[in-house]
Each structure stands twice: as structure tokens, then as C-alpha cells.
Amino acid sequence: MIQLAVAGMAHPHVSYVFSELPHRPQVRLVAASDPDPANLARYADSLGDVPTYADHRELLDQHDVDVVAVNGVYVDRAGVVVDALRAGAHVLADKPLCTSLDQLSAIEDAAADSGRIVSVMFEKRGYPVTLAARRLLDAGTLGELALIASTGPHALRHGNRPPWFFTPAYGGVLADLAAHDVDMVLALTGARDGYVVGATGKRAYPQYPDFHDHASMLLRAGPVTATIDAHWLAPEAGNGNGRYQMRLVGTRGTAEMRWTERQLEVATHDQDTWLEPLPPGRRPAEDFVGALLDGTQPEVGTAESIDATRIALLAQHSADSGGTVEAWKI
């Protein structure tokens, strides 16, 4: 039996954790914490009658837990992660894992000292489109990857966002939104070194002087060049956030990963355009929980979580520093 606690519910992605529980009778939610009573009230139905706390440290003092799911205010997440690791718990975290390179170093040290796993819920890895694309790459259908281009539109709907979202507590667009696609680039290329350059800007929402609403990065990952854009400018009259897409250009073909439409369009030197059949997908917390129950390592373990977060933070640092070139190595 896995004893699970939730520490922080500042973002709706906490629902990924709650939605996994009905599939896992071996996992028991035992406690939750959040410094904001409104968040505890918002998720009261999901929490049921478990004890709740304003401070995650009190939760950790009162309960012996195996896993802490971290989903609080972005700038506060690192402290919760470190405390959970030192208490002997594994960590399942929403992205961004943290908001600074110093925070990331503290998490990395605590994970090494504790021997526990830190796993960020990079849910794009489990999408049917992603699984089908990786199948094509493994089969050599696209040849060797050369270029990757992705876009991550998001609708801000700023009236529904908490005040902290528009302050330095947010951490930056690249540190937040682009982390998913950085992880995808690492997963698809297997790259171990490279460099990154970031840029951010403001074109809307002058009422939030500290908030940048769009960003992009150039990421060199081994022999592959990737461009990643992310923004909070998606049309708000539309459903959802807009079209998440990633294009893979290989030496023998191209694949358009259309995550929003749930399509993978492929064309190669040998065959005209087709839509690749998609396998079933995975729930965001499924692989991590299943690995713990089986005594194996999750696909996104500590190394994968740290690596993608570091590159996203380096891109954010580059943007904040006027476009400096930041080298990275795994």
C-alpha cells in the first residue's frame, strides 16, 4: 500500500493525481496541505475526509507518507520537494518543478541524499500521438532526426488566475510552459549536451508589469536543432488553449505531432502523406504510480525531471539576461 499526501493545490493539474486514485486501490490518500484555505475548499470533494493542514511541514510531522504530490505556488514548490525528500518520501510534481537554478540544485542534492525519486508529470510523453511518433523513430521510418519545432499556445483568461501568477513567483514563461517540450526533445533525441538561447516579451496585459506573455527558445540537443515557442496569447474565444504541435524532421521523412487534434501526419521519401494509427495513451500519473507499485523505475525519474527543468531554467535565464548562450550537459 502506498500512502500518498498532496502538498499544494494551486494549479488544476492536481486533478492528475486525484484522477489516478480510482485506478489504484493500492494507493491511499492520507492527508493534504495548502496555505490557502480556498484551495482546500475547492478540492474538498476529492479530498474527502482526510486531514488537511495549512503547512506541509506539519503534514510531514503528523503522517508517515510514501509519496508527496507537489502542486503549490511555483516559487514555493522547491521547499516542499526538499522537505518531502528529507522526510523519506518520493515526490510526484507538477511542472515547473521550481523557479531557479539554485532551487534546482537544492532538490538535486536532497534527492541524492535521500535516495528517493523526483518525477515531474510530463504528460505529453504518454499522449497517443507521442507514443506513435516514438514508435516511428525507433523503427527508423523518419531516418535520423535533424530538426524539431514545437508550439505551445495557452489562453491566459487572466481574471481566473491568482494574483501570484503575475509576480516573480511565477518564474517565467520558458521555465513553466516550455518545460514540457524540452522534455520531449530530450526523450526523442537522447541528447546529452548542447546549448540554449531564450527570448521573452510583453505585448499584452500592461496591468501586470512583471509578467511576460510570450517566449521562444533555440535549443541545440546533440546533432538536433529544436525551436520551441510558448505563450499566453491564444484566442480566448476558442475552446481550450489552441493547437499544441511538434514537427519532427528526419533524414527520411517528416511527422507532424498534432496533440490537440490527436493526429500524427507522416510523409517519407517512400510513401505519401498518411495518418499513423495511434495506440492507447497513458494517464499523467500512471507510469510513476505503476513503477512504484512494481518496484521499477518510472520513465520520468529524477534524472529526467532535473535535466528538462535545468534546460528550461537556463533558457529562462538566457532570456532574462538578454539572450546569452547557455551550455548544458547531462
C-alpha positions in Angstrom: 0.0 0.0 0.0 1.3 3.5 -1.0 0.5 6.3 1.5 0.0 9.4 -0.6 -0.2 13.1 0.5 -0.9 16.1 -1.6 1.1 19.3 -0.7 -0.2 22.3 -2.5 -3.2 22.6 -4.9 -2.5 26.0 -6.5 -3.0 24.7 -10.1 -5.7 22.5 -11.6 -3.1 19.9 -12.6 -3.5 18.5 -9.1 -6.5 16.7 -10.7 -4.0 14.4 -12.4 -3.2 13.0 -9.0 -6.8 12.7 -7.9 -7.9 11.1 -11.2 -5.3 8.3 -10.8 -6.6 7.2 -7.4 -9.8 5.3 -8.7 -7.4 3.2 -10.8 -5.2 2.3 -7.9 -6.8 0.6 -4.9 -3.2 0.1 -3.6 -2.8 3.9 -3.2 -4.4 5.6 -0.2 -4.7 9.4 0.1 -3.9 10.1 3.7 -3.5 13.9 4.0 -3.3 17.2 2.2 -2.0 20.7 2.8 -2.3 24.1 1.3 -1.6 27.5 2.9 -4.7 28.9 1.0 -8.0 27.8 2.6 -9.7 28.4 -0.8 -7.7 25.7 -2.4 -8.6 23.2 0.3 -12.2 24.1 -0.2 -12.0 23.9 -4.0 -10.9 20.3 -3.8 -12.9 19.2 -0.8 -14.8 16.6 -2.8 -11.5 15.0 -4.0 -10.0 15.1 -0.5 -12.9 13.5 1.3 -12.4 13.3 5.0 -8.6 13.2 5.0 -6.9 15.5 7.5 -5.8 18.9 6.0 -3.1 21.3 7.0 -2.1 24.9 6.2 1.6 23.9 6.4 3.2 21.0 4.6 5.7 20.6 7.4 3.0 19.8 9.9 1.6 17.3 7.5 5.0 15.6 7.2 5.4 15.6 11.0 2.0 14.0 11.5 2.0 11.4 8.8 4.4 8.7 7.5 3.9 9.0 3.8 5.5 7.2 0.8 4.7 9.8 -1.9 4.1 13.6 -1.7 2.4 15.1 -4.7 3.6 18.7 -5.0 1.3 21.3 -6.8 1.7 24.6 -5.0 2.6 28.1 -5.9 5.6 27.8 -8.3 8.2 29.6 -6.3 7.3 27.6 -3.1 7.5 24.2 -4.7 11.2 23.6 -4.2 11.0 23.9 -0.4 8.1 21.4 -0.3 10.0 19.0 -2.5 13.2 19.2 -0.4 11.2 18.7 2.8 9.4 15.7 1.4 12.6 14.1 0.2 14.2 14.6 3.6 11.2 13.1 5.2 11.8 9.9 3.2 9.1 10.3 0.6 9.2 10.1 -3.2 7.9 13.2 -5.0 5.4 13.5 -7.8 5.4 17.1 -9.0 3.6 19.2 -11.4 5.7 21.4 -13.7 7.5 23.6 -13.1 9.4 21.7 -10.5 11.0 25.0 -9.3 11.7 28.5 -10.4 15.5 29.0 -10.1 18.7 27.1 -10.7 19.6 27.4 -7.0 16.4 25.8 -6.1 17.0 23.0 -8.6 20.5 22.3 -7.1 18.9 22.0 -3.6 16.4 19.5 -5.0 19.1 17.5 -6.7 21.1 17.3 -3.5 18.2 16.3 -1.4 17.2 13.6 -3.9 20.8 12.2 -4.0 21.0 12.2 -0.2 17.6 10.6 0.3 17.7 8.0 -2.5 14.1 8.9 -3.3 12.6 9.6 -6.7 11.5 13.0 -8.0 9.2 12.7 -11.0 7.6 15.6 -12.9 4.3 14.8 -14.6 5.4 15.5 -18.2 2.2 14.1 -19.5 3.0 14.7 -23.2 5.1 11.6 -23.0 2.0 9.5 -22.6 -0.1 11.0 -25.3 -1.1 8.5 -28.0 0.4 10.8 -30.7 3.8 10.8 -28.8 3.8 7.1 -28.4 3.1 6.6 -32.1 5.9 9.1 -33.0 8.4 7.3 -30.9 7.4 4.0 -32.5 8.2 5.5 -35.9 11.5 6.9 -34.7 12.5 3.6 -33.2 11.6 1.8 -36.4 13.8 4.2 -38.4 10.8 5.4 -40.5 11.9 9.0 -40.3 15.6 8.3 -40.5 17.9 10.4 -38.3 16.3 13.4 -36.6 17.6 16.8 -37.8 15.0 19.4 -36.7 12.2 19.8 -34.2 9.8 22.6 -34.0 7.0 23.0 -31.4 4.5 25.5 -30.3 2.6 25.7 -27.0 -0.2 28.2 -27.1 -2.1 28.9 -23.9 -5.1 31.1 -23.2 -4.5 33.3 -20.2 -8.0 34.2 -19.0 -6.3 36.4 -16.5 -9.4 37.1 -14.5 -9.4 33.5 -13.3 -5.7 33.5 -12.4 -4.5 34.0 -8.8 -2.5 37.2 -8.1 0.8 35.4 -7.6 0.7 34.2 -11.2 1.6 37.8 -12.4 4.5 38.2 -10.0 8.1 36.9 -9.9 6.6 33.9 -8.0 5.5 32.6 -11.4 9.1 32.1 -12.6 8.7 32.8 -16.3 7.1 31.5 -19.4 10.0 29.3 -20.5 10.5 27.9 -17.1 6.9 27.0 -17.0 5.3 26.3 -20.4 8.3 25.3 -22.4 9.5 22.6 -19.9 7.1 20.0 -21.5 8.7 20.4 -24.9 12.2 20.5 -23.6 11.5 17.1 -22.0 10.1 15.9 -25.3 13.2 17.0 -27.2 15.4 15.1 -24.7 13.2 12.0 -24.9 13.1 11.9 -28.7 16.8 12.7 -29.3 18.6 11.1 -26.3 20.9 14.1 -26.4 23.4 14.6 -23.6 24.7 18.1 -24.3 24.1 21.2 -26.3 23.2 24.9 -25.7 20.1 27.0 -25.4 19.2 30.6 -26.1 15.9 32.1 -24.9 13.8 35.3 -25.5 10.7 36.5 -23.8 8.5 39.6 -24.3 5.4 41.5 -23.4 2.7 42.6 -25.9 -0.4 42.4 -23.8 -1.6 42.9 -20.2 0.2 46.1 -19.2 -1.5 45.9 -15.8 1.0 43.1 -15.0 4.4 44.8 -15.3 6.3 41.7 -14.1 4.6 39.2 -16.4 5.9 38.3 -19.8 3.3 36.8 -22.1 5.3 35.1 -24.8 8.7 33.4 -25.3 10.8 31.2 -27.6 14.0 29.3 -27.4 16.6 27.8 -29.7 17.7 24.5 -28.2 20.7 22.6 -29.6 20.4 19.0 -28.5 23.3 16.9 -29.7 23.0 17.0 -33.5 19.4 18.1 -33.5 18.2 21.8 -33.5 14.9 22.5 -31.9 12.8 25.6 -31.8 10.2 26.0 -29.0 7.7 28.7 -28.6 5.2 29.2 -25.8 2.8 32.0 -25.0 -0.3 33.2 -23.1 -1.8 34.9 -26.2 -4.1 32.1 -27.5 -7.5 33.4 -28.5 -9.8 33.2 -25.5 -13.0 32.8 -27.5 -11.7 29.4 -28.6 -12.1 26.1 -26.7 -9.1 25.1 -24.7 -5.7 26.6 -25.3 -5.2 26.2 -29.0 -3.2 23.7 -31.0 -0.2 22.0 -29.4 2.0 20.8 -32.1 5.5 19.4 -32.7 7.1 18.8 -36.1 9.8 16.2 -36.4 12.1 16.5 -39.5 14.3 13.5 -40.2 16.6 12.4 -43.0 14.0 10.1 -44.5 10.7 11.8 -43.5 8.6 14.2 -41.5 6.0 13.8 -38.8 3.5 16.4 -37.6 2.6 15.6 -34.0 -0.8 17.3 -33.6 -1.5 16.7 -29.9 -4.7 18.8 -29.8 -6.3 17.1 -32.8 -4.9 13.7 -31.7 -3.3 13.1 -35.1 0.1 12.1 -36.3 0.6 13.0 -40.0 3.6 11.4 -41.6 5.3 11.5 -45.0 8.5 9.9 -46.1 10.7 9.6 -49.2 9.0 6.2 -49.9 5.3 7.0 -49.1 3.0 9.9 -49.5 1.2 11.5 -46.5 -0.8 9.3 -44.1 -2.3 9.4 -40.6 -0.4 7.0 -38.4 -2.6 4.7 -36.2 -2.4 5.7 -32.6 -2.0 3.4 -29.6 -3.9 3.9 -26.3 -2.4 6.7 -24.2 -1.3 6.9 -20.5 -2.8 8.9 -17.7 -0.4 11.6 -16.4 0.4 9.9 -13.1 0.0 6.3 -14.4 3.6 5.4 -15.2 5.0 6.8 -11.9 2.5 5.1 -9.7 2.7 1.9 -11.6 6.5 1.8 -11.3 6.4 2.3 -7.6 3.9 -0.5 -7.2 6.0 -2.8 -9.4 9.3 -1.8 -7.7 10.7 -0.4 -11.0 11.9 3.0 -12.2 9.4 5.3 -13.8 10.1 6.6 -17.3 10.4 10.1 -15.9 12.6 9.7 -12.9 14.9 12.1 -11.0 17.4 12.5 -13.8 14.8 13.2 -16.5 13.0 15.6 -14.2 16.1 17.5 -13.3 17.5 17.6 -16.8 14.4 19.0 -18.5 13.9 21.5 -15.7 17.5 22.7 -15.8 17.4 23.4 -19.6 14.1 25.2 -19.3 15.6 27.3 -16.4 18.7 28.0 -18.5 16.5 29.2 -21.3 14.7 31.5 -18.9 18.0 32.7 -17.5 19.2 33.4 -21.1 16.1 35.4 -21.8 16.3 37.4 -18.6 20.0 38.1 -19.4 19.4 39.5 -22.9 19.8 36.3 -24.9 23.0 34.8 -23.5 24.1 31.4 -24.9 23.8 28.8 -22.1 25.6 25.5 -22.4 24.2 22.3 -20.9 25.4 18.8 -20.3 23.8 15.8 -18.8 
